[in-house]
Amino acid sequence: MYRKRMREALAEARAYRDPLEEAKLPRQLKDKNKEAMVAKGGKTIVIDKSDLPVYMAKGWQLAEETINEMNAVNYARKLSSYAVKRGGIDKTSFMKIANSMASANNDTDIKRIGKQVDDMDTEPRDLVKGSIAIHMGPKTFEKMFGDRLTASDIKQYRRMTPSDLAEETITEFKRMSVFIPDPFKRAAAIRDISRFGGGTGFKIDVGSKTIKVDGKGKDLNKFAIDLKNFYGAEIKAESVEELEEKFTIGDYKRLEADNQHDIAAKKLVDMFGTPEDKKEIDAINKRHNKTGYITGPDFKKRTQIVNKYFSKLMPWV
């Protein structure tokens, strides 16, 4: 006679694992002393360590030694974009490196690319090595070129690397506004953002021009960098204080109408400008306040700086 209770029967059913079905599942790494995880062509499997030489001979690599493919693809995209815009006579060489980086997935590929870079002429070689250092990191750099990077090396590479090839420098923030100029990329991003945000608890508001994302206390840094890399998004990070008092294009126009051009320029450049441009505007305003008027050269310089950033106000109307 069957004497099990329903609760016991259900628990037993849930715990049962069909050996035939289980055999179809990927093998899991259980003993690092006897097993190894290897990767090739985007596929990762677990094998017996005794079989490792055979797999290595066939082009497999230890999974721990594979590179960060997302970093490599993002760097390849950035380098190819730089090649198209400013590559000049070195455009072909830059594109070859970019194509190699886009398909790299293990240390062998990385070392081969390092040889390609070392064979370049001095100026483009230094530019590529510097940008690889800041994008791919010291470990990949050492594997590629055999040289260890110091903190001072990284600082020097950051100074010499053009802004087109510099890494993203978005700092930690919890809220942001996203503007994507391309309508097709914007539509794709909205779908992805809505799908991604639903699983994180983010609050997402899609407007006619901007997409507002509230991380609800979570850092949006990595999310923002992905949006910039994949959709060409313009990101405006917001703090709680910024949400309470924003500087919009309307505010800028009102200050100009009130003949407060110095204040309008400072607010604009403080929001979007480089440290150098902020210092320049402060110096111009200081001279203006001291003499009571702005000189021709200062007026021209201020206008040039304002024109660099004025369009950034447009999406945030």
N, C-alpha and C positions, 0 to 999 in steps of 0.2 A: 504494500500500500504506500502511496506517495504521501509523505508526512511533512514536507517542507512548507514553510509559510511563504506567502507571496513576496514579502520583503526579502527573504533569504534567496528565493529563486531569482529575483531581479538582480540582486547583488552578485550572485554567481554568474549570471548571464553577462553582466557588465565586465566582470573580471576575466571572462573566458577570452582567450586569444587563439584564433584559428592558426595552427602551425603552417598551413599552406598559404594563407594570406600573409602571415608574418614573414614568410620567406621572400615575398615579393617586395618588402620594404627595403629601403637603402640600409646597408650595414652601418651600425653605429660604432663609434670609437669607444671602447670599454677599457682597454688595457694599453696604456701608452708604452709600456715596456715591450709588448709583443706585437702591437699594431701601429700603423702610421696612416696619416691622412694625406692624400696626394691630389693634385689638381692639374687639369690640362683642358685648354679650349673652353673654359667656363664651367667644366664639370669637376666635381670633387667627390672622391670615393675613399673608403677605408680598405686597407689591404694588410696582409701579414708583413711584418718588418723584414722577414726573410726574403720576401719577393721584391723589396724596394729596389735593388740593383737592376732588376729586369724592367721595372716600370720607368726608372730614371733613364735607362738606355733608350726607351721608346718616347722620351720627351716629356714625361710627367715630372712635376716638381712638388716638393713638400709644400703642403697648403700654407704652412706658416711663412713660407718664403715668397708667396705670390704678392704682387704689389697691390696697392689700393687702386683698382681699375677706375673708380669714379674720379679720383684725383688726376689720373693719367688722361682720361677722356676730356675732363674740364680744361686741363692744361693744353692739350692738343687743340681744342677749340679756340682757346685764347691765342695760341701761337699762330694758327692758320689765319685768324682774323687780323693779327698784327702783320703777317706776311702780305696779305692782300692790301692793307692800308699803307704800310710803310716799309715793306720788305726791300724795295728797290732791286739792285742787282743780286741781292741775297735771297730774293723771294723763293726761288726754286729750292734752295738749301733748307730754308725754314719750313717749307711745305713737306719736304721729305721727312724731317724730324717729327713734324706734327702727325703725319700719317703713321709713322712707326710708333709714336706714343699712343695713338688711338687704338692700336691693335696689340699693344704690349700686355702680357698677363703673367710674366714670371721673370726671375732673375736673369735668365739667359737673354731674354729680349732686352732687358734693361742694360746689360753689359754691351750688347750689340749697338744699342742706341748711343751709349757713351763713346764707343769707338767712332761712330758717325759724327758726333759733336766734336771730338778731338781732331778730326780730319778737316774741320772747317777753317776758314781764315780767322785771324786773331780777333777782329772786332765782332763779327757775328757769333763766333764761338763763345766769347766772354759774355755776350748778351744772353745767349741761350743757357749757358751754365748758371748764370745769376738767376734767371727766371725759374730754372728747374730747382735751384736751391730753395727758393722761397715758396714754391708751389708744392713740390714733392717731398721736401723735408730732408734732414741730414742723413737718415738711414739710406734712403733711395739714392741720394747724391753720392754717398760713399760706395754703394754697390756699383753705381754707374761709372764713377771716375777713380775710385780707390783713394780718395782724399777725405779726411775728416774735417767737418766744418766747425769752426768756433763761433761764439756769439758775435765777435767782431766781424767775422766773415759774412755772416747773415746781414748785419747792419750795413756793411759796405755794399753787398749785393742789392739791398733794398734802395740804397741811395742811387746806384747806377742803373737800376732797372726802369725803363720807361713806364709811364702810368698805364699805357695800353696793356702791358704785360705784368703789372703789379697784382698781387693777390688781393682778394676782397678783405676789407678792414671794417666790417660791420661789427660794432660792439654789442654787448648784451642789451636786449630791450624786450619789453613784454607786449607792446602794441605797435602796429604799423599800418600805413596806408600803401597800397600797391597800385601802380599805374603801369599798364602795358599798352604801348602805342599800337602794335600790330593787332588788328581785330581778330584774326584767326588764332594767333597765339593767346590772346586774351580769352577767347571762348574756351580753348583747351585748358587754360590755366584755371578758369572758373570751375570747370568740371572736376579737375584734379584737386583744387583747393577744397571744394565742397565735400568731396569724397574723403580726403585726408583729414579735414577738420572735424568731420563727424565722429571720428574715432578718437579724437584727442580732447574733446570738450572745448575747443576754440570757438569763440563767437565770431561769425563771419557775416558781414553785411556787404552785399554787392550793389554798388551805386552806378550811376550813368557813366562816371568817369573813373572812379576809384573803387578798389576793394579794401574794405576796412577789416583788419584781423586783430582780435583781442585774444592774446594767449592765456588769459585768465590766470596770470601769475607765472606762466611757463615762458622760458626764453625762446624767442622766435628767430634767433641768429641763423641756425642751419637752414631753417625753412626759407628765410629770406634769401640766402645765398643760392639755394636751389632755384628759386623763382627768377633770380637775376641770370643765372647760368642757362636755364632751359627755356625761359620765355622772354628774355631781354627786359625784365621788369625794372622799373624805377621804384626804389624803396624809400619811404620816409618813415624813419623810426620815430616813435612818439613816447614820451614819458607822460605821467599823470599830469605834470605841470603844463606840458605842451597842449594837452587836451583841453585844459582850462583856458589857456590863452594862446591862440594860434595867430601867426602873422600871415595873412593871405594877400592875394593880389589887390583885393579891395582896400586893405589897410595900407598897402604901398601907395596906391593911387591917391588916397586921402591925404597921406603925409606930403606927397608931391604937390597936391593942390593947395596945401597949407604952407608951401615953400620950405618944407622941412626935408630937403633932399639929402642932407647929411644923415639924418636919423633913418630915413628910408633905406639908404645905401647900407648903413651899418647893420640894421635888422636883417636885411636880405643876405648880406655876406656872412653875418654871424650864423645864419641857418645853414648855408650851403658852401661857404667859401673855404679855401685852403688856409692854413695858418699864415702863409705869406701874404695872401690877399687881405686877411683880417688885419694884419699889422699895417699894411699899406693904407687901408681905409681909416684906421685909427689915426695914423700920422697925418693924412689929408684933413680929417676932421679937426685935429688939434691945431693945424696951421690955419684952417678956416676960422675956428673960434677965436684964435689969437689976433688975427688981422681984421676980422669982420667981413671978409670977402674971400672967394676962392680964386686962385690964379688960373690962367689958361691951361698950363700943363697939368695942374692938379685936377681941373674939371675934366680934361681929356682922359686922364688916367682913371678917375672915378667912374666915368661913363663906360670905359672899356671893361672894368671889373664888374660893374652892374650888369652889363650886357651878357657876360659869361653865365650869370646865374638867374637872370630874370625869368627865363622860360621855365625854370623849375617850379615857379609859383603857379604856373598855369593849371596843372592837374588838381591843385588843392583849393580850387575856388569854392 
